Amino acid sequence: MKETDVQKPEGILPGHIALIMDGNGRWAERRNLPRIAGHKAGEESITDIVRAASEWELGAITLFAFSTENWNRPDNEVEFLMSFNRNLLNNRVDEFHERNIRISHMGRREKIPPSTLKAIDNAVQLTRNNTGMALNIAFNYGGRPEIIDAVRGLCEDISSGTVEPGEVDEEKFRSYLYVPQVPDPDLLVRTAGEMRISNFLIWELAYTEIYVTEVLWPDFRRQNLADAIREYQNRERRFGSIQGE
């Protein structure tokens, strides 16, 4: 079956899916290849998932592309990931723009090489007025750093008198997050079988359904995404209440 033959799941779809794209290194090691070969292979998965999500008219997807902890990886792998993400954006931004996808960056700008930062900024600028699916690229991102940055911004506004302490509630605090206009994820998909969130979207995942698959990211395609969505559709979301209330 061709990837494009996979049908859109029936029923109510999650409005926002977040993805932790894990298993690139293991995929390469099982084939006696260098780790960077796994990242290269993962590009096809990224492209197929973005296309499928757009075609199925999801509201948003968020990709965990590079974490604040990933700087601790070997220098050659970090350098590759910088160039890989730069080239991926440069190569795909026109297609994503044609699909009416709006790209946003989530994360800190510091430490990102100028050429990679330029590719991110160009993609954000080109697609800023698009009205279709939101594609959030979590790059140099960490959930705790995001909360710290939000607190700093809020404290600055309180100090300047722009915000009164009594005004601060969850909604107000949310406005200081990296991409506050995008609703919280309904579904988090993590590949490669790891049972943790790895400092990803700590604030936003409060009531998100979590789906973990043993499939390694380079093998993950729209059929796997459809399977995750169907599993999500079989769950009852209570948001802290009791069934039937």
N, C-alpha and C positions, 0 to 999 in steps of 0.2 A: 504493500500500500504506500502510495506517495504521501508525503507529509501534508500536502494540500488537500488530500482526500479525507483527512480527519474532520469529522463534523463538529460544529459548535455544540457543546453540551446543551441539552434542553433544560428548561426551567430557569429559575432566578440565579444569575451569576454573581459571584462576588464583585463588588464594585472596584476594589483595590486589592491586588495581590502583590506581596513582597516576596522576594526570592533570595535565599542565601545559596550562591552557586558554588557548592563545595565538591571536591573530589577530582579536580584537574590533575593534581600531583599524583594521586593514586592511579588514575587512568593511565598516565604516562609510565609510571613505574611498572605496572602490570605488563606493559609492552616493551620493557627495557629501553625506554626513551627518556631523555632529559625532562625535567619537570615543566620546562617552558613549552614543550610539545603539547602537554595537556591543556595549557592556557590557549594555545593556538587552536586546538581542536574545539575548545569551548566557544569560539566565535560563531560557529554555525548554530550552536544551541541558542545563543543570545539572539541572533538574527531571526531564527524560526519562532522563538517565543514572543518576541516583540511583534512580529508580523501576525501571529495567531491572536495575540491579545488585542491588537488593533482591529483585525478582521471580525473578531467576536464582540467588538464594541465594549470592552472593559473600560471602566473609568480611569484606572491608573495601574501601573506596575512600578515597583521600586526594585532596582537591582543593586545588590551589595557588591560593588566592583572592586573596592580597595579600602581596607579598614585602617584606622590609625595604628593598629598593632602590626599591620603588614610591613611597616618600615623595618621591623626586626628580622625580616627574611634575608637570605643572602643577597649581596649587592647586585649580582647579575640578574637575579630573579626580579628584584625591585625595578631595576632599569628596564627590563623587558616589559614588565607590567605597565610602566609609564608609557612606553612607546606603543605597546599593544592597544591600550585604551585610547591613546591619541589617534592611532591609525584607524581603529574601529569607528570612532566618531567621524573622522574625516571621510571614511569610505561609505558610511551609511547615512550620514546626516541628510543628504539630498533625498534619499528614499523615504526616510522617516518624515521629512518635511512634506513630501508629496502625499503621504498618508495622513497628514493633518495632525501629527503627533507633536505635542509640546514637551520639550526637554527642559528639565531643571537639574541643577547640581545641588546635592546635599553633602555638606562636609566643610572642613576648613580649607582655605586656599593656601595657607602657609605650607612650605616644603614642596608643593607641586611644581615640577619643572615648567618654565615659561611656555615651551612648545605644547605641552599637554594642557596647561591652563588655557592657552589660546584656543585649542580645539574645543574645550568645554565651553568657553565663553562664546565662540562662534556658533556652536550648536544651540546654545540657549538663546542667543540673539536672533538667529535665523528663524527659530520656531516659536518665538515668544507670543505671537498673536494667533497661533493655531488653536482650534477649538475642539480637537479630538482628544484621544487618550493622552493622559499625562505620563511621561516616562521620566522617572526620577533616578538619577545616577548617583548612588551613594559612594563617593570617591574621596578618600582621606576622611572617612566618616567613622565616628564612634558614638554610641548612644549616650555614654556619660559625658564626653566632650560637648555633644549637642545640648544637653541639659545645663552644663556649666556655662556655655556661651549664651544660652537663653537667660540664665540667672544674671549674668553680667549685663546683658542688654536691659533687663528689667531694672536692675539696681541703678544703672545709669539714668534711666528715665525717672525713677523715684527720687534720686538725688537732685535731678534738675527740676523737679516739680511737675513734670509732664504727666506722671501717674501718681495717684494717691495709693498708699498701701491698702486701704480698704477696698480699692477697686480690684485687687488681684484675686482672681478665681481661676479655675482650670482653663476656661476659655481665654481669659486674658493672658495667662502664661503660655498657652498654646501659640498665641500670635507671635511669640519670640522664637519659635522653633524654625528650623531651616526652610521647610516648605509647609507653612501653616494652612495654606489654602486647599491642600489635598487631604481628604478624609483619612482617618486611620485605616490601616489594612484590615480587610475582613478575613484574609487568609495569608498565612506565612507558609511558604514551601521551602524546605531545606533538603538538598540532595546529599547523597553519600552516607546517609544513615546516622549522622551526628545528632544527638539529642540535647542541643543547647542553642541559645539565641546569639551567643558570641558578641555581646555588646551592640546589638543591632536594634534600632528603633525601640529603645527601652520604654520611653513614654508612650509611644504610639501603639505598642503591642498589648496594651492592658487587657483587651477583650478579643484579641485576634485568635482565630482557630489555627492550630499548628498541624501541618502535614509533613511527615518525614518519609522519604523514600530512600531505598538502598541504591537507586540508580545514580551513577556518577554524572556530574554535570555535562561532560562532553557527549554523553549518550542521551541526555534529556531532550525530548522533543515535544511538540504540541500534543501528541497522544498522551504523554505523561502528564502534561498540564491538564488535559481533559479529565484524566483519572483523578487528579488532585481535586479538581472542581466538583466532580461527582461525589467524592468522599465528603467534601465540605457540605454539599447539598443534603447529605444524609444526617447531618448533625443538627441538634437543636440548640440554638444560641439563646441563652437565658439572661446574660448580662447581670448576673447576680441575683436574679429573681427565682421563684419556684415555678416549676412547670405548670402551665395553665393559667398563671397570673397575668 
